[in-house]
Amino acid sequence: MTFALALEQLLNGLQLGVMLFLMAAGLTLIFGVMGLINLAHGSLYMVGAFACAAVAAATGSFWLGLVASLACAAAAGAIVELLVIRRLYDRDHLDQVLATFALILMFSEGTRWLFGSFPLYLNIPPLLQGAVALPGGAQYPVYRLAIIAAGALVALGLYLLIGKTRLGMRIRAGESDREMIGALGVDIRTLYTVVFALGAALAGLAGAMVGALQSVQVGMGEPVLILAFVVIVIGGIGSIKGALLGALLVGVVDTMGRFLLPQMLALFVPPSQAGMIGGAAASMLIYVMMALILAMKPRGLFPAAHA
């Protein structure tokens, strides 16, 4: 194992962590402010990916597709909140799970009806094609570095939004005491719609950016949704800071585990068995990490009250 190869895998882990942060940030905002379990969040990720792919194919511009992904995911989120989610705030979590699971099925079948069952593909824009040299001589794709940079900018923007603006003050107040801010004259319904649309837009952005790395297909959001839930449990429900740290931890541990475990096991067993056993063990690492963190900090690394 060379230093360049290890650095490449570390960057891959950071890139995965950034994508998970974009998913988890919206999810933790929605749960923290509204107390809502939204299983359909992965479907909004899929909406962003399909919107980007369709608009990019029609116009030839990835950047217009990226704007479309934000707009379509935010609009879909706002419509879902107005028509469905708004009726679930006072219901128990089982009703929320069942309703949002039904939304997953509706989004999946609706997308299949619109675009068919075959995957779509996004081309990386010319500006972000190519690779840069890493220390040690390895080449790393510019696009993946751009994803990491975009995630850092989004994290900074969310920090400023939540911590320094009037909207952020209302969001933080909504997490603490939604009845009180309603009594003070804040339109809580509008606030909920804005927060839901913001979370949906972040999920759509993640879907659009990852769409250029893999195929855009129906059901692509569900595997990412599971990891996003792991992230917010590790980081602390309702905490943006926790979502960022949790996402980076999950991304790096998952990627480095899949890279290192087979090599370590190859010292003791044949390479074919090492790859199989190492891959299975690596897929468990993030859940083992989650269990250990929760054993020490049951509310996660940064509970919302301390975020």
C-alpha positions as MATLAB code, in Angstrom:
seq = 'MTFALALEQLLNGLQLGVMLFLMAAGLTLIFGVMGLINLAHGSLYMVGAFACAAVAAATGSFWLGLVASLACAAAAGAIVELLVIRRLYDRDHLDQVLATFALILMFSEGTRWLFGSFPLYLNIPPLLQGAVALPGGAQYPVYRLAIIAAGALVALGLYLLIGKTRLGMRIRAGESDREMIGALGVDIRTLYTVVFALGAALAGLAGAMVGALQSVQVGMGEPVLILAFVVIVIGGIGSIKGALLGALLVGVVDTMGRFLLPQMLALFVPPSQAGMIGGAAASMLIYVMMALILAMKPRGLFPAAHA';
ca = [
       0.000    0.000    0.000;
       1.434    3.347   -1.034;
       0.880    6.746    0.527;
      -0.694    8.025   -2.708;
      -3.226    5.180   -2.766;
      -4.129    5.735    0.897;
      -4.554    9.472    0.253;
      -6.792    8.745   -2.727;
      -9.026    6.515   -0.610;
      -9.120    9.123    2.154;
     -10.325   11.714   -0.351;
     -12.937    9.239   -1.597;
     -14.112    8.920    1.999;
     -14.334   12.700    2.353;
     -16.306   12.919   -0.877;
     -18.756   10.260    0.330;
     -19.007   12.084    3.640;
     -19.875   15.351    1.886;
     -22.656   13.666   -0.076;
     -24.025   12.141    3.120;
     -23.858   15.523    4.835;
     -26.034   17.122    2.147;
     -28.605   14.368    2.710;
     -28.334   14.324    6.488;
     -28.393   18.113    6.921;
     -31.851   18.384    5.397;
     -33.061   15.304    7.237;
     -31.848   16.520   10.622;
     -33.326   19.993   10.030;
     -36.709   18.470    9.254;
     -36.641   16.137   12.240;
     -35.190   18.739   14.596;
     -37.703   21.479   13.761;
     -40.790   19.418   12.973;
     -40.206   16.199   14.884;
     -41.063   14.364   11.651;
     -39.595   11.070   10.449;
     -39.417   11.517    6.692;
     -38.607    8.280    4.884;
     -39.314   10.008    1.560;
     -36.194   12.172    1.865;
     -34.318    9.742   -0.390;
     -36.974   10.226   -3.043;
     -36.194   13.955   -3.115;
     -32.543   13.002   -3.677;
     -33.745   10.960   -6.662;
     -35.886   13.856   -7.930;
     -32.819   16.118   -7.941;
     -30.774   13.568   -9.863;
     -33.450   12.988  -12.512;
     -34.137   16.721  -12.897;
     -30.442   17.402  -13.424;
     -30.049   14.544  -15.913;
     -33.156   15.509  -17.905;
     -32.364   19.221  -18.110;
     -28.685   18.584  -18.878;
     -29.687   16.225  -21.696;
     -32.170   18.745  -23.097;
     -29.928   21.823  -22.895;
     -26.433   20.359  -22.986;
     -25.554   22.271  -19.798;
     -24.738   20.496  -16.556;
     -24.973   23.807  -14.697;
     -28.566   24.407  -15.804;
     -29.285   20.854  -14.719;
     -27.803   21.610  -11.304;
     -30.064   24.656  -10.925;
     -33.024   22.549  -12.038;
     -32.193   19.905   -9.439;
     -32.347   22.487   -6.651;
     -35.567   24.047   -7.965;
     -37.372   20.770   -8.650;
     -36.394   19.125   -5.373;
     -37.352   22.241   -3.372;
     -40.676   22.509   -5.236;
     -41.394   18.811   -4.740;
     -40.569   19.160   -1.051;
     -42.839   22.174   -0.630;
     -45.725   20.445   -2.427;
     -45.305   17.288   -0.345;
     -45.241   19.358    2.853;
     -48.372   21.277    1.892;
     -50.401   18.288    0.702;
     -49.255   15.439    2.934;
     -46.735   16.228    5.656;
     -48.769   19.084    7.149;
     -51.400   16.540    8.198;
     -48.858   14.403   10.050;
     -47.317   16.786   12.595;
     -49.759   15.882   15.345;
     -49.761   12.165   14.518;
     -47.467    9.600   16.076;
     -44.277    8.408   14.420;
     -45.856    5.199   13.102;
     -48.323    7.212   11.026;
     -45.450    9.369    9.742;
     -43.430    6.312    8.757;
     -46.354    4.707    6.936;
     -47.304    7.909    5.097;
     -43.774    8.760    4.008;
     -43.142    5.153    2.967;
     -46.194    5.466    0.721;
     -44.602    8.607   -0.733;
     -41.494    6.564   -1.614;
     -43.653    4.188   -3.671;
     -45.484    7.069   -5.340;
     -42.268    8.901   -6.248;
     -40.670    5.705   -7.567;
     -43.608    4.742   -9.755;
     -44.132    8.315  -10.920;
     -40.472    8.618  -11.909;
     -40.603    5.275  -13.703;
     -43.690    6.443  -15.585;
     -42.011    9.709  -16.629;
     -38.521    8.457  -17.484;
     -38.867    4.708  -17.922;
     -37.016    1.926  -16.157;
     -33.667    2.442  -17.850;
     -31.035    4.538  -16.047;
     -29.998    7.992  -17.240;
     -26.426    9.237  -17.354;
     -24.896   12.610  -16.598;
     -21.660   13.830  -18.114;
     -19.166   15.673  -15.960;
     -18.970   19.289  -17.207;
     -15.825   20.096  -19.219;
     -14.663   22.595  -16.593;
     -14.414   19.802  -14.002;
     -13.061   17.013  -16.173;
      -9.545   15.697  -15.824;
      -7.422   14.963  -12.788;
      -4.870   16.600  -10.536;
      -1.669   15.070   -9.231;
      -1.642   14.040   -5.584;
       1.499   13.811   -3.422;
       3.093   10.518   -4.372;
       2.169   10.739   -8.043;
      -1.423    9.467   -8.080;
      -4.073   11.225  -10.138;
      -7.372   12.288   -8.543;
     -10.488   13.466  -10.442;
     -11.142   17.195  -10.349;
     -14.877   16.570  -10.131;
     -14.583   14.686   -6.845;
     -12.489   17.514   -5.400;
     -15.167   19.953   -6.567;
     -17.804   17.924   -4.706;
     -15.734   18.170   -1.509;
     -15.362   21.934   -1.998;
     -19.086   22.337   -2.702;
     -19.924   20.435    0.460;
     -17.636   22.694    2.486;
     -19.339   25.780    1.018;
     -22.800   24.373    1.797;
     -21.705   23.617    5.376;
     -20.454   27.187    5.756;
     -23.648   28.557    4.240;
     -25.814   26.507    6.605;
     -23.743   27.660    9.568;
     -24.288   31.286    8.573;
     -27.969   30.718    7.810;
     -28.750   28.941   11.077;
     -26.510   31.035   13.305;
     -26.553   34.536   11.810;
     -29.901   35.209   10.129;
     -33.451   35.918   11.254;
     -34.680   32.771    9.498;
     -32.032   30.776   11.326;
     -33.133   32.288   14.625;
     -36.688   31.168   13.915;
     -35.502   27.687   12.958;
     -33.544   27.381   16.206;
     -36.521   28.681   18.152;
     -38.750   26.173   16.383;
     -36.465   23.376   17.543;
     -36.691   24.566   21.142;
     -40.309   25.678   21.559;
     -42.553   25.768   18.512;
     -45.651   26.765   20.533;
     -43.892   29.847   21.890;
     -42.731   31.170   18.519;
     -46.240   30.593   17.196;
     -47.611   32.657   20.090;
     -45.107   35.422   19.256;
     -46.608   35.835   15.807;
     -44.301   33.696   13.650;
     -46.220   31.863   10.918;
     -45.204   28.366   11.929;
     -46.824   26.763    8.874;
     -44.768   28.889    6.491;
     -41.630   28.207    8.520;
     -42.231   24.466    8.266;
     -42.710   24.694    4.498;
     -39.496   26.697    4.094;
     -37.496   24.263    6.226;
     -38.889   21.264    4.354;
     -38.130   22.862    0.975;
     -34.593   23.735    2.125;
     -33.973   20.161    3.244;
     -35.370   18.857   -0.037;
     -33.145   21.214   -2.044;
     -30.034   19.920   -0.237;
     -31.060   16.337   -0.980;
     -31.679   17.246   -4.622;
     -28.251   18.886   -4.866;
     -26.628   15.726   -3.506;
     -28.512   13.605   -6.035;
     -27.493   15.839   -8.926;
     -23.809   15.819   -8.014;
     -23.620   12.077   -7.452;
     -25.528   11.498  -10.695;
     -22.373   12.314  -12.652;
     -20.490    9.557  -10.785;
     -23.052    6.793  -11.160;
     -26.222    6.100  -13.113;
     -29.410    7.989  -12.318;
     -32.097    5.391  -11.671;
     -35.325    4.733   -9.830;
     -34.749    3.806   -6.194;
     -31.278    5.344   -5.980;
     -32.195    7.338   -2.870;
     -33.065    4.501   -0.496;
     -29.538    3.148    0.179;
     -28.285    6.691    0.798;
     -31.221    7.389    3.121;
     -30.160    4.526    5.416;
     -26.660    5.979    5.706;
     -28.124    9.446    6.298;
     -30.109    8.135    9.261;
     -26.916    6.576   10.633;
     -25.222    9.968   10.261;
     -27.841   11.922   12.189;
     -27.984    9.321   14.950;
     -24.202    9.496   15.346;
     -24.038   13.294   15.113;
     -27.088   14.065   17.222;
     -30.622   14.582   15.947;
     -31.277   18.201   15.019;
     -27.606   19.239   14.940;
     -26.059   20.537   11.719;
     -22.585   20.385   13.285;
     -23.278   16.804   14.319;
     -24.502   15.957   10.811;
     -21.259   17.268    9.312;
     -18.967   15.411   11.693;
     -21.096   12.259   11.573;
     -21.139   12.287    7.766;
     -17.373   12.678    7.533;
     -16.864    9.886   10.072;
     -19.198    7.524    8.226;
     -17.705    8.360    4.825;
     -14.087    7.909    5.890;
     -14.664    4.814    8.052;
     -16.726    3.094    5.352;
     -14.296    3.869    2.528;
     -11.092    3.152    4.436;
     -12.611   -0.003    5.910;
     -13.442   -1.368    2.461;
      -9.901   -0.487    1.365;
      -7.878   -1.692    4.360;
      -9.716   -4.706    5.763;
      -9.253   -6.993    2.729;
      -5.528   -6.131    2.661;
      -5.165   -6.868    6.371;
      -7.038  -10.156    6.111;
      -4.940  -11.164    3.094;
      -2.027  -11.585    5.527;
      -3.857  -14.505    7.144;
      -6.193  -16.017    4.528;
      -6.121  -16.447    0.717;
      -6.793  -13.207   -1.211;
     -10.141  -14.409   -2.613;
     -11.461  -15.129    0.871;
      -9.911  -11.943    2.236;
     -11.822   -9.861   -0.298;
     -15.125  -11.536    0.498;
     -14.726  -11.504    4.284;
     -13.219   -8.017    4.307;
     -16.033   -6.587    2.214;
     -18.668   -8.076    4.523;
     -16.854   -6.882    7.651;
     -16.342   -3.398    6.170;
     -20.071   -3.010    5.545;
     -20.625   -3.551    9.278;
     -18.016   -1.049   10.454;
     -20.213    2.050   10.430;
     -22.899    0.268   12.463;
     -20.322   -0.936   14.966;
     -19.041    2.638   15.197;
     -22.605    3.899   15.713;
     -23.188    1.395   18.520;
     -19.943    2.375   20.263;
     -20.683    6.105   20.013;
     -24.230    5.658   21.315;
     -22.963    3.521   24.189;
     -20.807    6.451   25.294;
     -23.072    9.336   24.166;
     -26.681    8.120   23.848;
     -27.847   11.423   22.298;
     -25.063   11.506   19.707;
     -21.888   13.539   19.480;
     -23.582   16.963   19.335;
     -27.163   16.890   20.655;
     -29.239   19.761   19.282;
     -29.458   21.486   22.631;
     -25.688   21.876   22.575;
     -25.205   22.437   18.824;
];
